[in-house]
Amino acid sequence: MPKQLMQHKSATQRTISIEQEVHDIKIYRPKKMTDYKRILVTAALPYANGPVHIGHMAGVYVPADIYVRYQRARKRDIKFVCGSDEHGVPITIRAMKEGVTPQQIVDKYHAQIKESFEQMGISFDIYSRTSNKVHHQTASAFFKKLYDDGLFEEKETEQYYDEKTKTFLADRYIIGTCPVCANPNAYGDQCEKCGSSLSPEQLINPRSALSDAVPVKKKTKHWYFPLQDYESWLTEWIIEEHKEWKNNVYGQCKSWLDKGLQSRAMTRDSNWGIKVPLPDAEGKVLYVWFDAPIGYISATKELTDKWADYWCKEDTKLVHFIGKDNIVFHCIIFPAMLKAHGDFILPDNVPANEFLNIEGDKVSTSRNWAVWVPDYIKDFPGCEDVLRYVLCANAPETKDNDFTWKDFQDRNNNELASIFGNFVNRTWVLMHKLCNSKVPKLHEDILDDEDRWIMKEIESSKLKVESLIEEYKFRDALFEVIDLSRKGNQYMQKKEPWIKAKKITDDRPQSTAAQKEIDNCLHLCLQLTANLAILVNPFLPNTAKKMLYMMKVVDKMLDWENAGKLKLLSVGYSLRPPEILFRKIEDEEIKMQIEKLKSGLIKKDEPKMEEPKPMNEKQETKKPEIVYDDFAKLDLRVGTVTTCEKVEKADKLLKLTIDLGTETRTIVSGIALHYTAEEMVGKQVVVVVNLAPRKMKGIESQGMILTAEDKDGKLHLLKPEEVVSPGSSVS
Ligand SMILES: [Zn+2]
């Protein structure tokens, strides 16, 4: 590859410097909307094993819906598809635990999730489900095509198996004692108590989460998709051709590609899911991450006979809205599958969001640390737009963000009610009082600088909002809308029509002049309100509807082409009385929500075990705040490793002898995959000295050494910057 000649600053602004020969250099530019004839928007398929919470809404569904409503208002040919993801191991396990069939589980949650989306105004063209027949056929045919083309590798491996329930066990479903902190309920992939990432082999006394049986290893055959064969193509396609993708998405893709890709099994041992369409595949189904994204294709098939236009034509813009835990599946695995298949287009963009935390802590369904959408709708009836507003204004577009109930209240009371709602209400009240409940005339002969300023602001708002939405910057776009209403308030404050009204006396010329000024102010405020309705419609559709009702105009006024226009409401047209757009949210309501969250009062019928979709990206767990006294209980000291050896029959454990100045300790540590015994000798390490001793593989470990785990799961020793005398205390 020749020296890089292009540096992108952003999709719209970049510098190109030609430094040397250009003959073999491809210069990519992101496609523009004018390159496309139609748009297909997909939103991540929620897993049908629980209700949706506001983190899902903020990350995926609210932004996707804003984008789609805006494009519809622009009269673009757009389809918006989604559905429930109803396959995968967690659903079968849930069913086993509740003593019902997997179908009963998915039926229950599919209906509940669908209803939540409808109530929140998420305007899918179709909300389907992956247990539908059309999806089974589509996904089977997709798999069969790749199989017939000889693209899968067939491999036999050994996997953990529960003989009691006759089930192969994912790492998550093996439980045992953590070798690091002795937590008796650590999972086979991670200990939630100390945060160590583990493998089932490391657990002491492993047992099946389903039956308590001791898991055994059993041979099984699966079909692997060789992702490494697509690595160079993916690198070209993402790293070179899609520099305009969001930094968080681009960065995560780059890190996956830099690490190198490997074959991934696309089948699983299970009876719940899409049967592998091969003769020798009894008891095997498609991997849930193979079938779920194909669900987008199936849903489009169900929606329209012209589905192939949306999936197979290059002039369709395909956009996947997802959360950050799904980036690898939508940017690497699914595109590689689509490329391998050959009939389908690839996504133009995957504007994934980061996570929304709640009150400073990560959302956890097992700890019930979440705000559930069905609960919100029950507690705040008629306030669906307020939640959409807060989740967009606070969206985790570039980094994890925090939802707090106090911020929710502030944004409602201080932004929606006091700025936007107040402007519309004042305009309506004054128009009824001072202009006979009709749209007053605009007297062009007396327009002043302030009038011209607000007219210009109205005219320029359209372009600002639309270019931000096209770039998936929904927060900024929403701020522009609120800002326009703020300017409306400023304008009215300067004009003071209520003061001018006092000048109206019997003295005709003076009264006429005052009335003309009042007319101009309210005429422009009314046109501004009509503009606000158009601009806010993608974000807050119920609010836009209420405004239409007050203006007595038809839905067509909300067409995007009307934004920026100054003659939307005709002179002399009589308008309805004002309605309150946003009620105030009281301290009491907020206090109750915080208490409800903290006391875990929200009742939900979920088992206590965390059931993530298998093979999701690992998520960081943040621990609760502690006071200094808690920290001071730890006795941390620097020690020097004097001898080190591998622990027999334990892949990950090293046995170290550590000189702590006044004493010598034996410590067993799970770092063998990251450091060899030889390289440990002579190294200084930080030791937790007053940790209760515990036995690992028959050896008593008298303390613990500290390591940092990076996002790839690699461990790095913590050590002093310079060599210090053994026994030095750490604080
Ligand atoms: Zn642990």
Residues whose N, C-alpha, C, O or C-beta is under 5 A from the ligand:
A	BS01	ZN	C178 V180 C181 A182 N183 C191 K193 C194 G195
